[in-house]
Amino acid sequence: MNIIQLEQLMEIAKQKTLSAAAESLHISQPALSRSMQKLENDLEATLFDRTKNSIQLNETGKLAVKYAENVLNAVSTMRNSITEFEKKKRTIFVCSCAPAPLWKLLPLLSAAYPESTISSELKNIPQILKGLKSFQYQIAVLPQAIEDNEFLSFKLCEEHLFFSVPPAHPLATYSGVHFHDLNGETALLMSDIGFWRELTNEKMPDSHFIIQDNVFDHKELVRLSSLPSFVSDLAMEQEKSAFNRIQIPILDEEANPQFYCIIHKSQKSQFATLLSKLKS
């Protein structure tokens, strides 16, 4: 008895006739008949009532169909679970609190582990910590080292936030500003920027943010409108956009974070290549 025979049995039950099942399975009717006879021999039971012109499942056959369905479902679950398990073994799951650190980290991971798939996403800090502790993520990126003896923290990069304004804006002559100087401003803001969005909402509660989901639309509004926006040194380095804008450093400590890669101590040897690159 094998999986193919059980699938054939299920198809006969579905199609109602041997000829229709054979056509659906793309095999000859005699071949399907021989396969079912072999299944009956293996089970030591008669599954069909046969007449000169027809073959129908009997009560034993109908019971066999129910068991076959359970077996095939179990096999399907087994295949999917093993495939998913094997995929996870070859996948490095990364979660970051901000997009820019991933621009540095992901190329390092790809170079260090070329045979692995890198999966990354943005989450807020509590979600990252929860996922890190439950091993949902193998690597986390946070704006501070983690104070937990189970984890190791390695410096990844710094990022510095700027308030981007057109030359005619009242703040354009400032050499630096604080968030409280900006509170009450109407500004453009991208939606998918991780903890930066939470930070601006917290530090500028009286401001109105015009949120953009599309990167191209956001760039066009920055280029064509007089509305201020935010940009970081890493974003400017990455995008190299040359708009007629004045970039004013935001001086608050929170606007100039040092990002850290966080891993569990048990994974130190697994990520030794990455850690050596971060230390160099």
Protein Blocks (a to p, Z undefined) as FASTA:
>chain_A
ZZklmmmmmmmmmnopaklmmmmnopafklmmmmmmmmmmmnopafbdcdfkbccddfkl
mmmmmmmmmmmmmmmmmmmmmmmmmmmmmpccdddfbfklmmmmmmmmmmmmmmbccddd
dddfklmmmmmmnomafbdcdfbdcddfkbccddfbdcdddddddfklmklmpgbdcfkl
mgopacdddfblojmlmmmmmmmmmbccdddfblklmmmmmmmmmbdcdddfklmmmnop
acdbdddddfbfklmccddddddfklmmmmmmmmmmmmZZ
